[in-house]
Amino acid sequence: MNKYFDPKKYIINLSLRLSTIISIWEKWKIEKYSKLSLKHQPVFIIGAPRTGSTILYQVLTNQLDVLYIDNLTCIFSKNFFYGFWLSNKLFGQNAHNNFKSYHGNTAQYGLRAPGECGGYWYKWLPKDHHFIDYDEITDEMVHEIRREITAVTNYFDKPIIFKNLNAGQRIRLLTRCFPNAKFIFITRDKLMTAQSILLSRRKLGINEKEFWSIKPKNFEQLSKLSTTKQIVQQIYYLEKQIVEDQRLVKQNNFRKINYEELSSGSLMKNVKKFVGAVPRKDAVSFEIKTNNKIALTKAEIAEFRRLIDELDWKTYGLS
């Protein structure tokens, strides 16, 4: 055998070539397990970008015996059930022990690392905007999403945690699919969130006129603003949509937490209880260390503070 032979890579490549056959096998499994009552509610981590959602996702999926879309499963986003099945065959349900990412992306940290896999949702949803209103929701879309996620959940008898921040702009759709779905809304000090977005834009080489990351429903208007004002209002309108649509979620199924509290053991204990899953036996312990240090010039910080203070962050103008 060639010393460079990688059996996992070989299995993945072979599976991709056999996609048609896999779809037939998968369809039978989905039909069987989607007809059963949903055993566990899906959990969605939502919020604005750069609020700590990725590290929260990584810790929860590592410490709890839950399902999540790892980078291997994401390769098979068109064969969702098979992706989970193959990942389980290759890795079992062992802890991933990965707490690294590059602006939320974990692709370079291995197939077992948890990913966002936005491509899974694009089977039904548009790529040019993220907010999904009632008039875009179809019965077929709801049926197919509910069917696939229910089948995977029931087959493994474990809840799925999704971290795709677009979900915060899709609560109207997700509560149609799963009326009892759970949501973890993570927020962060607004100045630190704005600073982190600006630093990320610069590091990634994002053009000043280019809109980056999650788009609120009025992103086209925001795209015309200065970069600093666009960032602040991006955070504001993303969170406003979540707060507005929170009314669609059952009270006990919505949990708001702050980035600044992630290092608190008691908070994480309560969040794990909210998810409703048992601990993984092989997970390494990991302490989240938050970072809220000023990294911009005094002028930039002053500008961000002024723009933040102009907005209503208590009620978002909804009361």
C-alpha positions as CSV (number, residue, x, y, z in Angstrom):
1,M,0.0,0.0,0.0
2,N,1.2,3.5,-0.8
3,K,2.6,5.1,2.4
4,Y,0.8,8.3,1.5
5,F,-2.6,6.5,1.1
6,D,-5.2,8.3,3.2
7,P,-8.2,6.0,3.8
8,K,-10.5,8.8,5.0
9,K,-9.8,10.8,1.9
10,Y,-10.4,7.8,-0.2
11,I,-13.7,7.1,1.4
12,I,-14.8,10.7,0.9
13,N,-13.8,10.7,-2.8
14,L,-15.5,7.4,-3.4
15,S,-18.7,8.6,-1.6
16,L,-18.8,11.8,-3.7
17,R,-18.6,9.6,-6.9
18,L,-21.4,7.4,-5.6
19,S,-23.7,10.3,-4.8
20,T,-26.6,9.0,-6.9
21,I,-26.6,5.6,-5.1
22,I,-26.1,7.3,-1.7
23,S,-29.2,9.4,-2.4
24,I,-31.3,6.3,-2.9
25,W,-30.1,4.7,0.4
26,E,-30.4,8.1,2.2
27,K,-34.0,8.6,1.0
28,W,-35.1,5.3,2.5
29,K,-33.5,6.2,5.9
30,I,-35.0,9.7,5.9
31,E,-38.4,8.4,5.1
32,K,-38.2,5.9,8.0
33,Y,-36.9,8.2,10.7
34,S,-38.7,11.4,9.7
35,K,-42.1,9.8,10.2
36,L,-41.3,9.4,14.0
37,S,-42.0,12.1,16.5
38,L,-39.1,14.5,16.9
39,K,-37.0,13.2,19.9
40,H,-35.0,16.4,20.5
41,Q,-35.5,20.0,19.5
42,P,-32.8,21.6,17.3
43,V,-30.7,24.4,19.0
44,F,-29.7,27.5,17.0
45,I,-26.9,29.9,18.1
46,I,-27.7,33.4,16.8
47,G,-26.5,36.9,17.1
48,A,-24.4,39.5,15.3
49,P,-20.9,38.6,14.0
50,R,-17.9,38.8,16.3
51,T,-19.9,38.2,19.5
52,G,-18.3,34.9,20.6
53,S,-20.7,32.6,18.8
54,T,-18.0,30.4,17.4
55,I,-16.2,29.6,20.6
56,L,-19.5,29.0,22.3
57,Y,-20.4,26.6,19.5
58,Q,-17.1,24.8,19.8
59,V,-17.3,24.4,23.6
60,L,-20.9,23.2,23.6
61,T,-20.4,20.7,20.8
62,N,-17.2,19.5,22.5
63,Q,-18.5,19.1,26.0
64,L,-22.0,17.8,25.2
65,D,-23.0,14.6,23.5
66,V,-24.8,16.4,20.6
67,L,-24.9,16.4,16.9
68,Y,-23.4,19.2,14.8
69,I,-22.3,19.8,11.3
70,D,-18.6,19.1,11.2
71,N,-16.4,19.9,8.1
72,L,-16.8,16.3,6.8
73,T,-20.6,16.4,7.1
74,C,-20.6,19.8,5.3
75,I,-18.9,18.2,2.3
76,F,-22.0,16.2,1.9
77,S,-24.5,19.0,2.5
78,K,-26.5,17.7,-0.4
79,N,-26.7,14.3,1.3
80,F,-27.2,15.6,4.8
81,F,-28.2,12.3,6.4
82,Y,-25.3,10.4,4.8
83,G,-22.9,13.1,5.9
84,F,-23.8,12.6,9.5
85,W,-23.7,8.8,9.1
86,L,-20.3,8.9,7.4
87,S,-18.9,11.2,10.1
88,N,-20.1,8.9,12.8
89,K,-18.5,5.9,11.0
90,L,-15.1,7.6,10.7
91,F,-15.0,9.5,14.0
92,G,-17.7,8.1,16.2
93,Q,-19.2,10.6,18.5
94,N,-15.9,11.5,20.1
95,A,-15.1,15.1,21.2
96,H,-13.5,17.2,18.5
97,N,-11.3,19.1,21.0
98,N,-10.9,22.0,18.6
99,F,-11.2,25.6,19.8
100,K,-9.5,27.4,16.9
101,S,-11.1,29.3,14.0
102,Y,-10.2,31.9,11.4
103,H,-13.0,34.5,11.6
104,G,-15.5,31.7,12.3
105,N,-14.1,29.4,9.7
106,T,-12.7,26.0,10.9
107,A,-11.9,24.4,7.6
108,Q,-8.2,24.3,8.1
109,Y,-8.6,22.6,11.5
110,G,-9.8,19.2,10.3
111,L,-12.8,17.3,9.2
112,R,-14.1,16.8,12.7
113,A,-14.0,20.5,13.6
114,P,-17.5,22.1,13.8
115,G,-18.4,24.3,10.9
116,E,-21.2,26.7,9.9
117,C,-21.9,25.1,6.6
118,G,-24.1,27.8,5.1
119,G,-24.3,25.8,1.9
120,Y,-26.7,23.4,3.6
121,W,-29.4,26.1,3.9
122,Y,-28.8,27.4,0.4
123,K,-30.5,24.3,-1.0
124,W,-33.7,26.3,-0.2
125,L,-32.7,29.8,0.5
126,P,-31.3,32.7,-1.6
127,K,-27.6,33.7,-1.3
128,D,-28.1,37.4,-2.0
129,H,-29.9,38.2,1.3
130,H,-30.3,36.6,4.7
131,F,-33.6,37.8,6.1
132,I,-36.4,35.5,5.2
133,D,-39.9,36.9,5.5
134,Y,-43.2,35.0,5.5
135,D,-43.8,35.6,1.8
136,E,-40.6,33.6,0.9
137,I,-41.5,30.6,3.0
138,T,-43.1,27.7,1.1
139,D,-44.8,24.6,2.4
140,E,-42.3,22.5,0.4
141,M,-39.3,24.2,2.0
142,V,-40.7,23.8,5.5
143,H,-41.5,20.1,4.8
144,E,-38.0,19.3,3.4
145,I,-36.0,21.1,6.2
146,R,-38.2,19.5,8.9
147,R,-37.9,16.1,7.3
148,E,-34.1,16.0,7.0
149,I,-33.3,17.4,10.4
150,T,-35.9,15.2,12.1
151,A,-34.5,12.1,10.4
152,V,-30.9,12.8,11.6
153,T,-32.1,13.7,15.1
154,N,-34.2,10.6,15.5
155,Y,-31.6,8.2,14.0
156,F,-28.9,9.3,16.4
157,D,-31.3,10.2,19.2
158,K,-29.4,13.4,20.0
159,P,-30.2,17.1,19.6
160,I,-28.4,19.1,16.8
161,I,-26.7,22.4,17.5
162,F,-26.5,24.7,14.6
163,K,-24.2,27.8,14.5
164,N,-25.0,29.8,11.4
165,L,-25.6,33.4,12.3
166,N,-27.9,33.8,9.3
167,A,-30.4,31.8,11.4
168,G,-31.1,34.9,13.5
169,Q,-32.6,36.5,10.4
170,R,-34.6,33.3,9.6
171,I,-36.5,32.8,12.9
172,R,-39.8,33.1,11.0
173,L,-38.8,30.2,8.8
174,L,-37.2,28.1,11.6
175,T,-40.2,28.4,13.9
176,R,-42.4,27.2,11.1
177,C,-40.2,24.2,10.7
178,F,-39.8,23.6,14.4
179,P,-42.3,25.4,16.6
180,N,-40.4,24.2,19.7
181,A,-36.9,25.0,18.5
182,K,-34.4,26.5,20.9
183,F,-32.4,29.6,20.4
184,I,-29.3,30.9,22.1
185,F,-28.9,34.6,21.4
186,I,-25.4,35.8,22.2
187,T,-24.6,39.5,22.5
188,R,-21.4,41.5,23.3
189,D,-20.5,45.0,24.4
190,K,-21.5,47.0,21.4
191,L,-18.2,48.9,21.2
192,M,-16.2,45.7,21.3
193,T,-18.4,44.1,18.7
194,A,-18.0,47.1,16.3
195,Q,-14.2,47.1,16.9
196,S,-13.9,43.4,16.2
197,I,-16.0,43.7,13.0
198,L,-13.8,46.6,11.8
199,L,-10.6,44.7,12.6
200,S,-11.9,41.6,10.8
201,R,-12.8,43.7,7.7
202,R,-9.3,45.1,7.6
203,K,-7.6,41.8,8.1
204,L,-9.7,40.2,5.3
205,G,-9.2,43.1,3.0
206,I,-12.9,44.0,2.7
207,N,-13.5,47.1,0.6
208,E,-15.1,50.0,2.5
209,K,-18.2,50.0,0.3
210,E,-18.6,46.2,0.5
211,F,-21.0,44.8,3.0
212,W,-19.4,42.0,5.1
213,S,-20.9,39.0,6.9
214,I,-24.6,38.7,8.0
215,K,-27.0,41.0,6.2
216,P,-30.1,42.5,8.0
217,K,-33.1,43.1,5.8
218,N,-32.1,46.8,5.1
219,F,-28.5,45.9,4.2
220,E,-28.8,47.7,0.8
221,Q,-29.5,51.0,2.6
222,L,-26.7,50.3,5.1
223,S,-24.2,49.7,2.2
224,K,-24.4,53.3,1.3
225,L,-23.2,54.5,4.8
226,S,-19.6,55.1,6.0
227,T,-17.9,52.0,7.2
228,T,-18.1,52.9,10.9
229,K,-21.8,53.8,10.7
230,Q,-22.6,50.8,8.6
231,I,-21.0,48.5,11.2
232,V,-22.9,49.9,14.1
233,Q,-26.2,49.8,12.3
234,Q,-25.4,46.3,11.0
235,I,-25.2,45.1,14.6
236,Y,-28.3,47.1,15.6
237,Y,-30.6,45.8,12.9
238,L,-29.4,42.2,13.2
239,E,-30.2,42.3,16.9
240,K,-33.4,44.2,16.3
241,Q,-34.7,41.5,14.0
242,I,-33.9,38.8,16.6
243,V,-35.6,40.7,19.4
244,E,-38.7,41.4,17.2
245,D,-39.0,37.7,16.2
246,Q,-38.3,36.4,19.7
247,R,-42.1,36.6,20.2
248,L,-42.4,33.6,17.8
249,V,-40.3,31.4,20.2
250,K,-41.7,29.8,23.3
251,Q,-40.4,31.7,26.3
252,N,-38.5,28.8,27.9
253,N,-36.9,28.0,24.5
254,F,-35.1,31.3,24.1
255,R,-31.9,32.1,26.1
256,K,-30.0,35.4,25.8
257,I,-26.4,35.4,27.1
258,N,-23.5,37.9,27.0
259,Y,-20.0,37.3,25.6
260,E,-18.6,38.9,28.8
261,E,-20.1,36.1,30.9
262,L,-18.7,33.1,28.8
263,S,-15.8,32.6,31.3
264,S,-18.4,32.0,34.0
265,G,-18.7,28.3,34.9
266,S,-22.2,28.8,36.2
267,L,-23.4,30.4,33.0
268,M,-22.0,27.6,30.9
269,K,-23.5,25.0,33.2
270,N,-26.9,26.6,32.7
271,V,-26.5,26.8,28.9
272,K,-25.6,23.1,28.8
273,K,-28.7,22.4,30.8
274,F,-30.8,24.5,28.4
275,V,-29.5,22.4,25.4
276,G,-30.5,19.2,27.2
277,A,-27.8,16.7,26.5
278,V,-25.4,14.6,28.5
279,P,-21.7,15.4,28.8
280,R,-19.1,13.7,26.5
281,K,-16.8,11.4,28.4
282,D,-13.7,12.1,26.3
283,A,-13.9,15.9,26.2
284,V,-10.9,17.9,27.3
285,S,-11.7,20.8,29.6
286,F,-11.5,24.3,28.1
287,E,-11.9,27.6,29.8
288,I,-13.2,30.5,27.6
289,K,-11.1,33.6,28.0
290,T,-12.9,36.7,26.9
291,N,-11.0,39.7,25.3
292,N,-12.4,43.2,25.4
293,K,-9.2,45.3,24.9
294,I,-9.3,48.5,23.0
295,A,-7.3,48.1,19.7
296,L,-8.3,51.1,17.7
297,T,-7.2,54.8,17.8
298,K,-8.9,57.2,20.2
299,A,-10.6,58.9,17.3
300,E,-12.0,55.7,16.0
301,I,-13.3,54.6,19.4
302,A,-14.9,58.1,19.9
303,E,-16.6,57.8,16.6
304,F,-18.0,54.3,17.4
305,R,-19.2,55.5,20.8
306,R,-21.0,58.5,19.3
307,L,-22.8,56.2,16.7
308,I,-23.7,53.6,19.3
309,D,-25.1,56.2,21.7
310,E,-27.4,57.5,19.0
311,L,-29.4,54.2,18.9
312,D,-31.9,52.6,21.2
313,W,-30.3,49.3,22.4
314,K,-32.9,48.6,25.1
315,T,-36.1,48.3,23.1
316,Y,-34.8,48.7,19.5
317,G,-37.8,51.0,19.0
318,L,-40.1,48.0,19.2
319,S,-41.9,48.9,22.5
